[in-house]
Amino acid sequence: MEQKLKVGILGATGMVGQRFISLLENHPWFEVVKVAASPRSAGKTYEEAVGGRWKMDTPMPEAVKKLVVANVNEVEKVAADVDFVFSAVDMTKDEIRAIEEAYAKTETPVVSNNSAHRWTKDVPMVVPEINAAHFELINDQKKRLGTTRGFIAVKPNCSIQSYTPCLAAWKEFGPKEVVATTYQAISGAGKTFKDWPEMVENIIPYIGGEEEKSEQEPLRVLGTYENGQITLAESPKITCQCLRVPVLNGHTAAVFINFEKKPTKEQLIEKLVNFKGFPQEAELPSAPKQFIQYLEEDNRPQVKMDVDYENGMGVSIGRLREDSMFDYKFVGLSHNTVRGAAGGAVLCAEALTAKGYIQAK
Ligand SMILES: NC(=O)c1ccc[n+]([C@@H]2O[C@H](COP(=O)([O-])OP(=O)(O)OC[C@H]3O[C@@H](n4cnc5c(N)ncnc54)[C@H](OP(=O)(O)O)[C@@H]3O)[C@@H](O)[C@H]2O)c1
């Protein structure tokens, strides 16, 4: 790419916003030129606004320290300086829906980490390896919004990324029933142990709204695009429990599964390790070379050893074995703020750029 696309980050001071900032440091296609947050942060430099809240392992990139934080609500002002934005603001769902549409209507594409538009009919919700074809919905969305280049695209919830890629890889065997329990990291709530000390040596058996998302969103991702709409996948039926556990980064899922046609374990592993999609074919900058790895050791995947597989963009699966009640059971792990949040959105933006939906203004 001759000239990098100019990027704005809405909610740049938060946990996911910071992850965007880190992932985009030295990105070959995108350059962060605008950071926006609440009116509380507006007018301060990024460094001042974040202060002691920097939560990444790597230092704050020099290039953003002196950027002056804009007010997310000053849409025209922010949009004027950028080619597209990533959205990671924490507002009410109605406010997020409205503000993301307002940005799209300024002809600024919005790639969102938020859940507000995940069920808006003409907004694609994409894991690029699985359903990049759903981006075609954007053409219909632009007609509704009356835009030529502005649109909204979203990525799904972080919890589903530890098992949904397997369901896609195993499609030909007809996944029929799935029982999943997720063990979710505290960074998924925008927290570290410093600001959530109650989580040390603790488990909380409730994450608001998470079980519904974990059961329903895979059916949209696995659905088919035809004639301007997504038809939800009819199977598998998914039931899920989501637990908050004392882990900083990394969502683990323990999963039981039944198939229409029961495959062998070897067939299942072969499909996992060979599964790829548009990001690998187009060699997108953030694409993991291998999307899903299978670990043979009985004690893998482990958060500490495997969460950063493929720079946090890959999914680790292990402990696949036959079960006494279901056909199989297995354990999955993915990085919730990389693959499950900012990294997944960056990969969506790269796919949208490669497909021509995002261009310089
Ligand atoms: N953490 C995850 O792994 C994860 C995964 C998937 C989805 N999400 C979703 O992503 C969004 C951000 O999550 P987070 O964990 O990064 O949250 P966070 O750390 O609390 O950050 C929230 C961001 O939104 C801004 N903000 C808050 N209230 C605002 C308002 N009234 N107007 C404008 N901006 C406002 C904050 O700005 P100030 O600093 O100025 O307050 C900050 O930049 C949430 O919707 C969350 O549900 C998070």
The ligand as a Tripos MOL2 file, in Angstrom:
@<TRIPOS>MOLECULE
LIG
   48    52     1     0     0
SMALL
NO_CHARGES

@<TRIPOS>ATOM
      1 N1        -12.5370   -5.9130   26.9950 N.am      1 LIG1
      2 C1        -12.8640   -6.8380   26.0950 C.2       1 LIG1
      3 O1        -12.1920   -7.8630   25.9460 O.2       1 LIG1
      4 C2        -14.0400   -6.6490   25.1910 C.ar      1 LIG1
      5 C3        -14.3190   -7.6480   24.2660 C.ar      1 LIG1
      6 C4        -15.3760   -7.4600   23.3770 C.ar      1 LIG1
      7 C5        -16.1430   -6.3390   23.4680 C.ar      1 LIG1
      8 N2        -15.8810   -5.3670   24.3920 N.ar      1 LIG1
      9 C6        -16.7060   -4.1610   24.3620 C.3       1 LIG1
     10 O2        -15.9040   -3.0860   23.8910 O.3       1 LIG1
     11 C7        -16.2990   -1.8460   24.4790 C.3       1 LIG1
     12 C8        -15.1200   -1.2410   25.2040 C.3       1 LIG1
     13 O3        -14.6830   -2.1530   26.1980 O.3       1 LIG1
     14 P1        -13.4510   -1.8220   27.1430 P.3       1 LIG1
     15 O4        -13.2410   -3.0530   27.9420 O.co2     1 LIG1
     16 O5        -12.3470   -1.2810   26.3400 O.co2     1 LIG1
     17 O6        -14.0880   -0.6550   28.0580 O.3       1 LIG1
     18 P2        -13.3180    0.4750   28.8980 P.3       1 LIG1
     19 O7        -11.9530    0.0560   29.2200 O.co2     1 LIG1
     20 O8        -14.2420    0.8410   29.9990 O.co2     1 LIG1
     21 O9        -13.2200    1.7250   27.8660 O.3       1 LIG1
     22 C9        -14.3410    2.4300   27.4670 C.3       1 LIG1
     23 C10       -14.0020    3.5310   26.4780 C.3       1 LIG1
     24 O10       -15.2060    4.2050   26.1160 O.3       1 LIG1
     25 C11       -15.0940    5.5910   26.4790 C.3       1 LIG1
     26 N3        -16.3880    6.0600   27.0310 N.ar      1 LIG1
     27 C12       -16.9640    5.6730   28.1920 C.ar      1 LIG1
     28 N4        -18.1350    6.3510   28.3650 N.ar      1 LIG1
     29 C13       -18.2530    7.1900   27.2920 C.ar      1 LIG1
     30 C14       -19.2250    8.1550   26.9140 C.ar      1 LIG1
     31 N5        -20.3030    8.4010   27.6550 N.pl3     1 LIG1
     32 N6        -19.0330    8.8260   25.7500 N.ar      1 LIG1
     33 C15       -17.9580    8.5970   24.9900 C.ar      1 LIG1
     34 N7        -17.0040    7.6760   25.2990 N.ar      1 LIG1
     35 C16       -17.1460    6.9860   26.4430 C.ar      1 LIG1
     36 C17       -14.0190    5.6690   27.5250 C.3       1 LIG1
     37 O11       -13.4530    6.9750   27.5260 O.3       1 LIG1
     38 P3        -12.8590    7.6580   28.8810 P.3       1 LIG1
     39 O12       -11.5210    7.0130   29.1180 O.co2     1 LIG1
     40 O13       -12.7440    9.0880   28.5080 O.co2     1 LIG1
     41 O14       -13.8260    7.3760   29.9700 O.co2     1 LIG1
     42 C18       -13.0490    4.6010   27.0090 C.3       1 LIG1
     43 O15       -12.2800    5.1230   25.9570 O.3       1 LIG1
     44 C19       -17.4640   -2.1990   25.4020 C.3       1 LIG1
     45 O16       -18.6670   -1.9750   24.7100 O.3       1 LIG1
     46 C20       -17.2550   -3.6860   25.6840 C.3       1 LIG1
     47 O17       -18.4740   -4.3090   25.9920 O.3       1 LIG1
     48 C21       -14.8310   -5.5030   25.2590 C.ar      1 LIG1
@<TRIPOS>BOND
     1     1     2 1
     2     2     3 2
     3     2     4 1
     4     4     5 ar
     5     4    48 ar
     6     5     6 ar
     7     6     7 ar
     8     7     8 ar
     9     8     9 1
    10     8    48 ar
    11     9    10 1
    12     9    46 1
    13    10    11 1
    14    11    12 1
    15    11    44 1
    16    12    13 1
    17    13    14 1
    18    14    15 2
    19    14    16 1
    20    14    17 1
    21    17    18 1
    22    18    19 2
    23    18    20 1
    24    18    21 1
    25    21    22 1
    26    22    23 1
    27    23    24 1
    28    23    42 1
    29    24    25 1
    30    25    26 1
    31    25    36 1
    32    26    27 ar
    33    26    35 ar
    34    27    28 ar
    35    28    29 ar
    36    29    30 ar
    37    29    35 ar
    38    30    31 1
    39    30    32 ar
    40    32    33 ar
    41    33    34 ar
    42    34    35 ar
    43    36    37 1
    44    36    42 1
    45    37    38 1
    46    38    39 2
    47    38    40 1
    48    38    41 1
    49    42    43 1
    50    44    45 1
    51    44    46 1
    52    46    47 1
@<TRIPOS>SUBSTRUCTURE
     1 LIG1         1 GROUP 0 **** ****
